[in-house]
Amino acid sequence: MDSSVLLRRIQRKRKELERLARRFDSRNLTSGVVYRKSCELDRLIVEYMRTNRQLELDFPDFLPGR
């Protein structure tokens, strides 16, 4: 898969995971949902890093606590 496509998918997945984490206290959301989404994001990141032969990946737009 093209690395630019992978990067866009990673960014979308990150936003989706952030939305889920904010709603974590909701009655209909379980920790399993957050865990599965996190695993999906991890797989995309690993695929991106392998494609681009990178040892680390930096997300400068990510600010903890937002």
Rosetta constraint file for C-alpha pairs under 8 A:
AtomPair CA 1 CA 5 HARMONIC 7.07 0.50
AtomPair CA 1 CA 6 HARMONIC 6.90 0.50
AtomPair CA 2 CA 6 HARMONIC 6.36 0.50
AtomPair CA 3 CA 7 HARMONIC 6.07 0.50
AtomPair CA 3 CA 48 HARMONIC 6.15 0.50
AtomPair CA 3 CA 51 HARMONIC 6.76 0.50
AtomPair CA 3 CA 52 HARMONIC 7.20 0.50
AtomPair CA 4 CA 8 HARMONIC 6.30 0.50
AtomPair CA 5 CA 9 HARMONIC 6.25 0.50
AtomPair CA 6 CA 10 HARMONIC 6.11 0.50
AtomPair CA 6 CA 44 HARMONIC 6.83 0.50
AtomPair CA 6 CA 47 HARMONIC 7.92 0.50
AtomPair CA 6 CA 48 HARMONIC 6.06 0.50
AtomPair CA 7 CA 11 HARMONIC 6.22 0.50
AtomPair CA 7 CA 48 HARMONIC 7.06 0.50
AtomPair CA 8 CA 12 HARMONIC 6.22 0.50
AtomPair CA 9 CA 13 HARMONIC 6.04 0.50
AtomPair CA 9 CA 44 HARMONIC 7.58 0.50
AtomPair CA 10 CA 14 HARMONIC 6.05 0.50
AtomPair CA 10 CA 41 HARMONIC 6.32 0.50
AtomPair CA 10 CA 44 HARMONIC 6.19 0.50
AtomPair CA 10 CA 45 HARMONIC 6.67 0.50
AtomPair CA 11 CA 15 HARMONIC 6.34 0.50
AtomPair CA 12 CA 16 HARMONIC 6.20 0.50
AtomPair CA 13 CA 17 HARMONIC 6.07 0.50
AtomPair CA 13 CA 37 HARMONIC 7.65 0.50
AtomPair CA 13 CA 40 HARMONIC 7.84 0.50
AtomPair CA 13 CA 41 HARMONIC 5.96 0.50
AtomPair CA 14 CA 18 HARMONIC 6.12 0.50
AtomPair CA 14 CA 41 HARMONIC 6.86 0.50
AtomPair CA 15 CA 19 HARMONIC 6.24 0.50
AtomPair CA 16 CA 20 HARMONIC 6.31 0.50
AtomPair CA 17 CA 21 HARMONIC 6.08 0.50
AtomPair CA 17 CA 34 HARMONIC 6.87 0.50
AtomPair CA 17 CA 37 HARMONIC 6.24 0.50
AtomPair CA 17 CA 38 HARMONIC 6.75 0.50
AtomPair CA 18 CA 22 HARMONIC 6.26 0.50
AtomPair CA 19 CA 23 HARMONIC 6.46 0.50
AtomPair CA 20 CA 24 HARMONIC 6.09 0.50
AtomPair CA 20 CA 34 HARMONIC 6.54 0.50
AtomPair CA 21 CA 34 HARMONIC 6.81 0.50
AtomPair CA 23 CA 29 HARMONIC 7.50 0.50
AtomPair CA 24 CA 29 HARMONIC 6.09 0.50
AtomPair CA 24 CA 30 HARMONIC 7.22 0.50
AtomPair CA 24 CA 31 HARMONIC 7.46 0.50
AtomPair CA 25 CA 29 HARMONIC 7.30 0.50
AtomPair CA 29 CA 33 HARMONIC 6.82 0.50
AtomPair CA 30 CA 34 HARMONIC 7.13 0.50
AtomPair CA 31 CA 35 HARMONIC 6.15 0.50
AtomPair CA 32 CA 36 HARMONIC 6.10 0.50
AtomPair CA 33 CA 37 HARMONIC 6.29 0.50
AtomPair CA 34 CA 38 HARMONIC 6.10 0.50
AtomPair CA 35 CA 39 HARMONIC 6.23 0.50
AtomPair CA 36 CA 40 HARMONIC 6.29 0.50
AtomPair CA 37 CA 41 HARMONIC 6.31 0.50
AtomPair CA 38 CA 42 HARMONIC 6.19 0.50
AtomPair CA 39 CA 43 HARMONIC 6.23 0.50
AtomPair CA 40 CA 44 HARMONIC 6.42 0.50
AtomPair CA 41 CA 45 HARMONIC 6.22 0.50
AtomPair CA 42 CA 46 HARMONIC 6.19 0.50
AtomPair CA 43 CA 47 HARMONIC 6.16 0.50
AtomPair CA 44 CA 48 HARMONIC 6.12 0.50
AtomPair CA 45 CA 49 HARMONIC 6.10 0.50
AtomPair CA 46 CA 50 HARMONIC 6.11 0.50
AtomPair CA 47 CA 51 HARMONIC 6.10 0.50
AtomPair CA 48 CA 52 HARMONIC 6.21 0.50
AtomPair CA 49 CA 53 HARMONIC 5.52 0.50
AtomPair CA 49 CA 54 HARMONIC 4.84 0.50
AtomPair CA 49 CA 55 HARMONIC 6.80 0.50
AtomPair CA 49 CA 56 HARMONIC 7.35 0.50
AtomPair CA 49 CA 57 HARMONIC 7.31 0.50
AtomPair CA 50 CA 54 HARMONIC 6.55 0.50
